Amino acid sequence: MEQWNPDDKAGYLKFMGSTKAIFEKGFLELADKPFLYFTDMLKVVPDLVKMQSYLSVYRYISQFIDDEFLRRCFSFHPLLVGGNPFDSPLIYAMIHYLERAWGIHYALGGTGAIVAALGRLFEELGGKIHLQAEVEEIAVEGRQVAGIRLADGSLHRADAVVSNADVAFTYKNLIPAQFRRKYTDHKLARMKYSMSLFVIYFGTKRLYREQGLAHHNIILGERYKGLLDDIFNKQELAEDFSLYLHMPTLSDPSMAPPGCEAFYVLSPVPHLGAGIDWTTAAKVYRDAIMQFLEENYLPDLQANLIAEHYIDPLHFQNTLNSYLGSAFSFQPIFTQSAWFRPHNRSEDFDNLYFAGAGTHPGAGLPGVLSSAKIAADLIGKADNLRH
């Protein structure tokens, strides 16, 4: 801040002080509490108004910070959960405070190590994991779900079903339309969805330690509001981009062989509602990003590549079963947050529960873990009532 605008240091301290209250209310108090009833929302409205939660993250930051570049640095965080900083309510400004208060942590072995550890824990608790068992349908009996039907036709009955799949996909593809009263195909089509992502995973046969890169690198383009408007509103694939460059080998050398580096680079792009033909656009977009990295951050990158794989919105749709290829499910705007977001217990079925980015509190690892805690608590309470 001293480099860009020393006068903003005092404003930043005031901003951090204000976001502490937002973090304590929005995350510590409400993130793992279900919003099943409208009265749950009414209880927190006075606090939300007091905290100016009707403002967007960017507009709120601008009350404290004058320098435009610093405004971008402290307002981009809603993108981490699929939101546009110019549309996302200010409660998402707490992400910056959360990072400063609790730090940013990396699991040795990468995200896959977390997945493997959760799988081991589940099995240690007596759970059984069935792989290569595609769910074809959630069976319905009145206001209840009766279990799941697999692609091989077998029916597995259950007292409760928890879907960790994309909420829109679950309703649209796993539950026949005649059983859905609230989340009809029409309603799902009218909701606003987060952007998608273009991600390139790559490894190099040389080290890049002299470039001044960190484990996490945010590379903001010259355009900010205009680029976000292209992605979220105009739904156009712009020629320019802003990037997140991840270099895990700085913290975890096990991610690559000796003398090599592992990276991934991520660019926000419009979801598939934009009509972009990724079968032809992907290679062109990949080439532009890799050329940019080579010219600005990673000299001779493409001559030193030894591994590469990229994914685009079609991967999110066809492999991850995300509606419209959205990377973070429903966009985190006020009218799709808390009570307005699909509930952790289905509004249509008393024993269908949701965990993941598409339900409360939303996307991001802290959010989806909180959603799982909510679902587990709700199932436990329902089970106690039955017995």
Backbone torsions as a table, in degrees:
resi	resn	phi	psi	omega
1	MET	NA	-33.1	176.5
2	GLU	-58.8	-36.9	-178.4
3	GLN	-72.1	-39.8	-172.5
4	TRP	-90.3	-46.6	179.0
5	ASN	-164.2	93.5	-177.9
6	PRO	-55.7	-29.5	-178.4
7	ASP	-65.6	-16.4	-178.6
8	ASP	-84.9	-5.7	-177.5
9	LYS	-62.8	-42.9	179.5
10	ALA	-65.3	-40.6	178.1
11	GLY	-64.0	-37.9	178.4
12	TYR	-62.6	-42.5	178.6
13	LEU	-62.2	-38.5	176.5
14	LYS	-66.0	-40.6	177.8
15	PHE	-60.1	-46.4	179.1
16	MET	-61.8	-38.4	177.7
17	GLY	-63.7	-38.2	-179.4
18	SER	-74.0	-35.1	-178.6
19	THR	-74.0	-17.7	175.1
20	LYS	-61.4	-44.1	178.4
21	ALA	-65.5	-37.6	178.3
22	ILE	-65.1	-42.9	178.7
23	PHE	-62.7	-45.7	-178.2
24	GLU	-64.5	-38.2	179.0
25	LYS	-79.6	-50.6	-171.7
26	GLY	-74.3	-33.1	-177.5
27	PHE	-108.1	-58.1	-175.3
28	LEU	-62.3	-37.3	-175.0
29	GLU	-92.9	-36.9	-168.7
30	LEU	-113.4	-17.2	-172.1
31	ALA	-63.6	-33.3	-179.0
32	ASP	-108.1	25.4	176.1
33	LYS	-114.1	132.3	-179.1
34	PRO	-73.8	146.9	172.9
35	PHE	-110.9	76.4	-175.9
36	LEU	-88.1	-23.9	-174.6
37	TYR	-126.2	150.3	-179.1
38	PHE	-61.5	-29.7	178.2
39	THR	-64.2	-28.7	175.3
40	ASP	-61.2	-37.4	179.5
41	MET	-72.8	-42.0	-178.2
42	LEU	-60.5	-32.6	-177.9
43	LYS	-64.3	-30.2	-175.6
44	VAL	-100.2	-5.4	-177.8
45	VAL	-57.8	-45.3	179.4
46	PRO	-56.9	-41.7	178.8
47	ASP	-67.0	-38.9	-179.8
48	LEU	-65.0	-39.9	178.4
49	VAL	-66.7	-43.1	179.9
50	LYS	-59.6	-36.0	-179.2
51	MET	-86.2	5.2	-180.0
52	GLN	61.2	39.0	-176.2
53	SER	-69.3	-6.0	176.0
54	TYR	-77.0	-12.5	177.6
55	LEU	-82.5	152.2	172.6
56	SER	-75.9	161.2	179.2
57	VAL	-58.4	-46.1	-178.3
58	TYR	-63.1	-43.1	-178.5
59	ARG	-66.1	-37.2	179.8
60	TYR	-66.7	-45.8	178.4
61	ILE	-57.8	-38.0	-175.2
62	SER	-66.2	-17.0	175.4
63	GLN	-71.0	-21.3	-175.2
64	PHE	-111.8	-28.8	-172.6
65	ILE	-117.9	130.8	-179.5
66	ASP	-94.8	-36.9	-176.1
67	ASP	-69.0	129.7	-174.7
68	GLU	-64.9	-40.4	179.4
69	PHE	-63.8	-41.2	178.8
70	LEU	-67.9	-34.0	174.9
71	ARG	-59.8	-39.8	178.5
72	ARG	-66.3	-43.2	-178.3
73	CYS	-60.9	-35.3	-175.0
74	PHE	-101.7	6.9	179.7
75	SER	-121.8	-5.7	-174.6
76	PHE	-75.0	-11.5	-169.6
77	HIS	-57.3	-32.3	175.8
78	PRO	-56.7	-25.0	177.2
79	LEU	-61.2	-26.1	179.9
80	LEU	-67.6	-17.6	178.0
81	VAL	-122.0	18.1	174.2
82	GLY	89.4	15.8	-175.7
83	GLY	-109.1	155.1	174.5
84	ASN	-88.7	120.7	-179.2
85	PRO	-54.9	-22.0	-179.8
86	PHE	-87.9	-7.9	178.8
87	ASP	-119.6	-26.5	-174.1
88	SER	-72.2	132.8	-179.6
89	PRO	-63.9	155.5	-169.5
90	LEU	-61.5	-16.9	179.8
91	ILE	-57.9	-24.8	179.6
92	TYR	-77.6	-5.2	172.0
93	ALA	-67.6	-14.9	179.9
94	MET	-66.3	-17.5	-179.7
95	ILE	-59.4	-40.8	179.2
96	HIS	-63.6	-42.4	179.4
97	TYR	-65.9	-41.3	179.5
98	LEU	-57.4	-43.5	-179.8
99	GLU	-64.6	-38.3	-179.7
100	ARG	-74.0	-35.1	-176.5
101	ALA	-78.6	-41.7	-173.4
102	TRP	-109.0	-11.2	-179.3
103	GLY	84.7	172.8	176.9
104	ILE	-115.1	119.9	-171.4
105	HIS	-110.6	149.0	178.7
106	TYR	-125.3	129.8	177.4
107	ALA	-86.6	124.7	177.7
108	LEU	-57.8	129.5	-174.3
109	GLY	97.5	-5.2	177.8
110	GLY	82.6	-174.9	-178.9
111	THR	-59.4	-31.9	177.9
112	GLY	-58.6	-30.9	178.1
113	ALA	-68.1	-35.3	177.2
114	ILE	-66.8	-44.7	178.9
115	VAL	-59.4	-46.0	-179.8
116	ALA	-62.7	-40.0	-179.8
117	ALA	-66.6	-41.0	177.3
118	LEU	-64.5	-37.6	176.9
119	GLY	-62.6	-42.7	178.2
120	ARG	-63.5	-42.7	179.5
121	LEU	-61.7	-43.6	180.0
122	PHE	-58.6	-44.0	-179.5
123	GLU	-71.0	-34.7	176.9
124	GLU	-64.3	-29.5	178.6
125	LEU	-83.8	2.2	177.6
126	GLY	101.5	2.4	179.6
127	GLY	-77.0	157.1	177.9
128	LYS	-124.9	128.5	-177.2
129	ILE	-104.0	125.3	178.6
130	HIS	-105.9	113.2	177.3
131	LEU	-95.8	162.7	-178.0
132	GLN	52.4	42.9	-178.6
133	ALA	-130.8	78.3	-174.6
134	GLU	-67.5	130.3	178.0
135	VAL	-84.1	123.5	-179.2
136	GLU	-91.5	-34.1	-172.8
137	GLU	-161.0	146.7	168.0
138	ILE	-94.8	117.5	-176.6
139	ALA	-71.9	137.6	-175.8
140	VAL	-120.4	137.3	172.0
141	GLU	-135.5	97.0	-178.5
142	GLY	67.7	-126.6	179.3
143	ARG	-89.5	12.4	-177.7
144	GLN	-123.7	153.8	166.9
145	VAL	-98.8	143.5	-172.1
146	ALA	-103.2	-9.6	-177.5
147	GLY	146.9	-158.5	-178.4
148	ILE	-127.0	145.8	175.0
149	ARG	-110.3	126.0	-178.8
150	LEU	-84.9	169.1	-179.3
151	ALA	-63.0	-23.6	178.2
152	ASP	-82.9	3.2	177.3
153	GLY	92.4	-9.5	-177.8
154	SER	-74.5	141.0	179.3
155	LEU	-105.3	128.6	178.0
156	HIS	-115.9	106.2	-175.4
157	ARG	-77.1	150.1	-177.3
158	ALA	-153.6	150.3	174.8
159	ASP	-72.7	-29.2	178.9
160	ALA	-147.6	149.6	176.7
161	VAL	-123.6	131.6	174.8
162	VAL	-114.3	123.9	177.3
163	SER	-103.5	119.6	172.8
164	ASN	-99.3	5.2	174.7
165	ALA	-76.9	167.8	175.1
166	ASP	-52.6	131.8	-175.1
167	VAL	-61.5	-46.1	-179.3
168	ALA	-62.3	-41.4	177.5
169	PHE	-63.5	-42.0	-179.4
170	THR	-58.6	-50.9	-179.1
171	TYR	-65.8	-45.8	-171.6
172	LYS	-74.8	-33.9	-171.5
173	ASN	-110.3	-20.5	-175.3
174	LEU	-109.4	-13.7	-179.8
175	ILE	-124.1	117.8	-179.3
176	PRO	-54.3	144.1	-173.1
177	ALA	-57.0	-33.6	-174.8
178	GLN	-67.9	-15.4	-179.7
179	PHE	-95.2	-7.5	-175.4
180	ARG	-101.4	124.1	179.4
181	ARG	-100.7	-42.0	-178.6
182	LYS	-89.6	-56.6	-175.4
183	TYR	-91.7	71.4	175.9
184	THR	-75.4	166.9	176.8
185	ASP	-58.5	-37.7	-179.2
186	HIS	-64.6	-45.0	-179.9
187	LYS	-65.1	-42.8	179.9
188	LEU	-61.6	-38.0	-179.6
189	ALA	-68.4	-27.0	-177.3
190	ARG	-85.5	-14.2	-178.6
191	MET	-75.3	158.6	-178.4
192	LYS	-95.5	134.4	-175.8
193	TYR	-113.3	151.4	-179.9
194	SER	-67.0	168.8	175.7
195	MET	-67.6	169.6	171.8
196	SER	-102.4	-170.3	-177.8
197	LEU	-137.9	149.0	167.3
198	PHE	-115.0	119.8	-173.4
199	VAL	-126.6	129.2	176.0
200	ILE	-113.3	120.2	173.8
201	TYR	-98.3	130.1	-179.0
202	PHE	-151.7	154.5	177.2
203	GLY	-126.5	148.9	-178.5
204	THR	-122.2	153.9	-179.1
205	LYS	-91.9	12.4	174.0
206	ARG	-137.4	163.1	177.9
207	LEU	-88.0	153.1	176.2
208	TYR	-127.8	62.0	-176.1
209	ARG	-94.4	-12.3	-176.3
210	GLU	-95.3	4.6	-174.0
211	GLN	-89.6	-6.8	-179.4
212	GLY	79.1	17.2	179.8
213	LEU	-79.1	154.6	176.3
214	ALA	-108.9	177.4	175.0
215	HIS	-59.8	-46.3	177.9
216	HIS	-112.5	128.4	-178.9
217	ASN	-131.3	120.3	174.9
218	ILE	-100.7	120.8	-177.6
219	ILE	-114.8	99.5	-177.8
220	LEU	-87.5	131.5	178.2
221	GLY	-74.7	175.9	-179.7
222	GLU	-63.7	-38.6	178.2
223	ARG	-91.2	145.7	178.7
224	TYR	-124.9	-73.2	-180.0
225	LYS	-61.5	-40.5	-178.9
226	GLY	-63.7	-42.0	178.7
227	LEU	-66.1	-42.7	178.2
228	LEU	-63.9	-35.6	177.7
229	ASP	-66.1	-38.6	176.0
230	ASP	-61.2	-42.5	-175.2
231	ILE	-72.8	-48.7	-170.6
232	PHE	-91.3	-35.9	-171.8
233	ASN	-107.7	-54.5	178.7
234	LYS	-74.5	-23.4	-178.4
235	GLN	52.9	56.2	177.7
236	GLU	-119.2	144.4	175.6
237	LEU	-86.5	103.9	-176.1
238	ALA	-74.1	158.7	176.9
239	GLU	-76.6	-27.3	177.7
240	ASP	-96.4	173.2	-177.2
241	PHE	-160.3	160.5	166.4
242	SER	-114.3	144.0	-169.7
243	LEU	-129.4	153.9	165.2
244	TYR	-114.8	121.4	-179.8
245	LEU	-110.4	119.5	-177.5
246	HIS	-105.0	127.8	-177.8
247	MET	-127.9	75.4	-171.6
248	PRO	-67.2	-22.8	-177.6
249	THR	-65.8	-16.6	174.2
250	LEU	-64.0	-33.4	-179.5
251	SER	-102.3	-26.0	-172.6
252	ASP	-138.2	87.1	-178.1
253	PRO	-59.6	-17.9	-179.2
254	SER	-68.2	-10.2	-179.0
255	MET	-76.5	-7.1	178.6
256	ALA	-151.0	156.4	175.6
257	PRO	-62.3	161.1	178.1
258	PRO	-54.1	135.9	179.5
259	GLY	81.2	4.4	-177.8
260	CYS	-120.7	165.0	176.7
261	GLU	-125.2	151.5	171.9
262	ALA	-116.6	139.5	180.0
263	PHE	-140.1	159.9	151.1
264	TYR	-141.4	148.8	177.8
265	VAL	-124.1	136.8	-172.3
266	LEU	-125.6	135.5	176.5
267	SER	-128.6	125.3	174.0
268	PRO	-65.9	135.4	179.2
269	VAL	-138.3	163.4	177.7
270	PRO	-63.0	152.3	174.1
271	HIS	-75.0	179.9	-171.6
272	LEU	-70.5	-9.5	173.5
273	GLY	-63.8	-15.1	-179.8
274	ALA	-74.4	-19.3	179.4
275	GLY	79.5	15.9	178.0
276	ILE	-71.2	134.2	178.1
277	ASP	-87.2	93.7	-175.9
278	TRP	-72.6	-14.1	176.6
279	THR	-66.2	-24.2	176.8
280	THR	-110.4	-29.0	-175.3
281	ALA	-78.6	-26.6	-171.1
282	ALA	-61.1	-47.4	-176.6
283	LYS	-65.1	-40.4	179.3
284	VAL	-64.0	-43.0	-179.4
285	TYR	-66.8	-42.3	177.4
286	ARG	-58.1	-46.7	-177.9
287	ASP	-61.5	-39.9	-179.4
288	ALA	-64.7	-42.0	-179.7
289	ILE	-67.3	-45.7	-177.9
290	MET	-66.1	-36.6	177.1
291	GLN	-65.8	-39.7	177.6
292	PHE	-62.1	-45.1	179.6
293	LEU	-63.7	-39.9	-179.0
294	GLU	-65.4	-39.7	-176.9
295	GLU	-75.7	-24.6	-171.3
296	ASN	-117.0	-26.6	-171.9
297	TYR	-134.7	-33.4	-172.0
298	LEU	-128.3	84.8	-176.8
299	PRO	-56.6	138.4	177.4
300	ASP	57.1	32.8	-176.2
301	LEU	-55.6	-52.7	-169.8
302	GLN	-71.8	-21.6	174.8
303	ALA	-77.6	-15.9	-177.1
304	ASN	-109.3	7.9	178.8
305	LEU	-70.7	133.6	174.4
306	ILE	-124.0	-8.9	176.3
307	ALA	-154.5	140.5	178.8
308	GLU	-159.1	142.5	176.3
309	HIS	-156.3	134.5	176.6
310	TYR	-126.8	154.3	176.1
311	ILE	-127.0	150.8	-179.1
312	ASP	-133.2	-175.6	-178.1
313	PRO	-56.2	-27.9	177.6
314	LEU	-64.4	-33.2	176.8
315	HIS	-65.1	-42.8	179.2
316	PHE	-63.3	-35.9	179.5
317	GLN	-77.7	-49.6	-168.6
318	ASN	-87.7	-28.4	-179.1
319	THR	-102.2	-41.7	-177.9
320	LEU	-96.4	0.1	176.5
321	ASN	56.5	43.1	178.5
322	SER	-100.3	125.3	-176.9
323	TYR	-58.2	129.3	-178.8
324	LEU	62.3	13.5	-178.2
325	GLY	69.2	18.4	177.6
326	SER	-65.2	137.2	-176.8
327	ALA	-85.7	-16.5	-174.9
328	PHE	-134.0	21.0	179.5
329	SER	63.9	-136.4	-174.4
330	PHE	-69.6	138.2	-179.5
331	GLN	-64.0	136.6	-178.2
332	PRO	-81.6	74.9	171.4
333	ILE	-104.2	167.7	-173.8
334	PHE	-57.6	-42.2	-176.5
335	THR	-77.6	5.7	174.4
336	GLN	-133.1	30.9	179.5
337	SER	-125.3	155.9	177.1
338	ALA	54.6	-123.0	-176.5
339	TRP	-63.5	-28.2	-177.9
340	PHE	-77.8	-12.4	179.0
341	ARG	-86.9	152.7	175.1
342	PRO	-50.4	133.0	-170.6
343	HIS	-75.3	157.2	177.8
344	ASN	-67.1	-26.2	168.2
345	ARG	-112.5	125.2	-173.3
346	SER	-52.6	139.0	175.1
347	GLU	-71.0	-19.7	-177.1
348	ASP	-98.1	-25.7	-174.2
349	PHE	-135.5	128.1	-171.1
350	ASP	-67.6	-21.3	-175.9
351	ASN	-124.7	26.7	172.8
352	LEU	-109.5	126.8	-174.9
353	TYR	-123.5	155.6	-179.5
354	PHE	-125.5	141.8	169.5
355	ALA	-134.7	148.1	179.9
356	GLY	126.0	-169.8	-172.1
357	ALA	-69.0	-26.8	-171.8
358	GLY	-84.9	-4.8	179.6
359	THR	-115.8	-177.9	179.5
360	HIS	-71.4	137.8	5.1
361	PRO	-90.0	-12.2	176.8
362	GLY	136.0	-162.5	-171.8
363	ALA	-79.2	174.1	-176.9
364	GLY	93.1	149.4	-176.1
365	LEU	-58.0	-45.9	176.6
366	PRO	-60.1	-37.7	-178.5
367	GLY	-68.3	-46.2	-176.3
368	VAL	-71.0	-33.5	175.0
369	LEU	-66.7	-37.1	175.7
370	SER	-63.6	-38.6	179.1
371	SER	-64.2	-36.0	178.0
372	ALA	-66.5	-39.0	177.7
373	LYS	-63.5	-42.0	178.2
374	ILE	-61.0	-48.1	-178.7
375	ALA	-60.2	-43.9	179.6
376	ALA	-62.0	-42.0	179.2
377	ASP	-64.5	-42.0	-179.8
378	LEU	-65.0	-41.1	178.9
379	ILE	-65.1	-40.7	178.6
380	GLY	-62.1	-42.1	178.3
381	LYS	-66.0	-41.7	178.5
382	ALA	-63.6	-40.0	179.6
383	ASP	-65.1	-39.1	178.5
384	ASN	-64.2	-37.9	179.4
385	LEU	-65.9	-36.6	180.0
386	ARG	-67.5	-28.9	-176.1
387	HIS	-108.2	NA	NA
